Amino acid sequence: MTHETITLRPYQQEAVDAVYRHLRERDDNPCVVIPTAGGKTPVMATICRDAVQRWNGRVLILAHVKELLEQAVEKLHVMAPDLWNRIGVYSAGLNCRDTEHPIIVAGIQSVYQRAPELDAFNLILVDEAHMLPPDGEGRYRTFLAEATVVNPHVRLIGLTATPYRMTTGMICDHDNLLNHVCYEVGVRELIVQGYLCRLRSKAGRHKVDTSGLHIRAGEFVAGEVEDLMDDEVVVEAACGEIVEQTHERNSVLIFAAGVAHAMHVQAQLRGLGYDCGLVTGATGSHERAEILAAFKTSALKYLVNVNVLTTGFDAPNIDCIALLRPTNSPGLYYQMVGRGFRLHPDKDDCLILDFGGNILRHGPVDALVIRDRTKGEGEAPAKECPECHSVIHAAYAVCPDCGYKFPPPEKKQHDRYATTAGVLSGEVTDEEYEIGYTDYHVHWKKDAASTHPTSMRVEHWMGVGCKREWICFEHTGYARQKAEAWWRARSDDPVPDTVAEAVALCKAGAVAETLTITVRSVAGEKYDRIIKATMGEKPEVDGVPVAAGKGDAFEGDLEEQAEPWWGGVPEDDIPF
């Protein structure tokens, strides 16, 4: 069958290749992380086309709201027009119940108890995968269990911009529905490459004190947030500043703390002589469509909403986002700011006006640190310029926007004693740090030959900055012995032979969590060394490696496998 080729950006092709490699080499479920506006749909369309046209399979795409379902169908038709007659929809809300097409786009609410009715699928794709439930029973888990009965070979693939839930916690874990991030590309990379719009940020001059807000299920209590923000003085000051900052802007999206707050913001802007649209969960579909159509063409400059224009809302013309609500959720913060990532010929950048302290709380959107925010631990890696109110990375000594020079940091109250840092060469200082989270990467030595062994770069993040160590699984002699000792202190799994295998296992949760590290500094030496670490409990193994790769041996009788679904296609070509 002939068809047009989907032209993928380099990172999109890398994502597709990573999915296939994961499905061929592992037996758990992968997740692809591409930033908002980075183009997940071409990746989905390519996987769908390959599964259907190359391997004669069936694909189910699951969405959690009707708008995302409609959007998925529309984008697939645009991206892969040759598949238009092979895509069906199963959604009670859209009054469609297609079951025969090789590609079905479905609402999870409509199908989670109807897997047998839909028959066997080979791949299940979940867009906006951060909406998957945490550990425990849920509609996705119920559906997947039944789909596995229909076809034991079915594989689940997640796609998201935020691989953590709207409150806290990573979505990929050994016991979760999704187990491993097989590919990730960052916001900063895509901005530098010209695929995403540049962001500028300013804090509101009128500050609100969020220290009195309580946290429930990882998020600030909604009623308390609205009471704080829906103050006459706060609304008046914020709206005045929004107007002042957006004279040169075309489309301003405002996130309010509640319906009453949104209505007051709308009234205040109208009182200043500016039309402002309002969208809430109670806005009728026809009225909402008209408002959004006017906003997307910039006929309506200001649009305030309450919890409805985050995930899945696309308006490339947005060149300013006003956060008139604090959130303790890094995911929600990212999704709100992400509405400004898309490129548009009428904008050079997108201005983020933050009236809720969100950037200071969570850090720059391209450098989020995900930790247990219910405990209020750690410092966000951002600070506000007192002159121009730009919110910038904490490492800046001079504001890049106005040139203000920050004074040297003051000593904290607990630094009442003289520093123990060595003033003479050779003096030794040991300091212990609490670790927020640890990340793992394959590391190639700069300028080394292609045959030089790689090492695993371990990054221990401490809120602001990180300490690194390099573990050399592929080296020989003492370096390999140290790597083996490092591994055995953290895992009862067999010591990996390759760095790639070690990184995959670490990211899949096969090693104990690092709680603290002790770092030794020697005055006069360029690099510090991690000399000690305290870890949590080792993960249970149950006799089977957490993530089995090629070459892992399993003893015992294997059950007779069912007939593969791919028929006469060469097995080596099929990733599932």
Secondary structure, DSSP 8 states (H G I E B T S, - for coil): ---------HHHHHHHHHHHHHHHH-SS-EEEE--TTS-SHHHHHHHHHIIIIIT---EEEEESSHHHHHHHHHHHHHH-GGGGGGEEEEETTTTEE--SSSEEEEEHHHHTT-HHHH---SEEEESSGGGS--SS--HHHHHHHHHHHH-TT-EEEEEES-SB-SSSSBSB-TTSSB-EEEEE--HHHHHHTTSS-EEEEEE-SS----TT--EETTEE-HHHHHHHH--HHHHHHHHHHHHHHTTT-S-EEEE-SSHHHHHHHHHHHHHTT--EEEE-TTS-HHHHHHHHHHHHTTSS-EEEESSSSSTT---TT--EEEE-S--S-HHHHHHHHGGG-S--TT-SEEEEEESS-HHHHH--TTS-----GGGT-S--SEEE-TTT-BEEETT-SB-TTT--B-------TT--S-----SSTT-EEEEEEE-SEEEEEEE--TT--TTS--EEEEEEE-SSSEEEEEE-TT--THHHHHHHHHHHTT-SS---SSHHHHHHHHHTT-S--EEEEEEEEETT-S--EEEEEEE------TTS-SS--TT----S--------TTTTS-GGG---
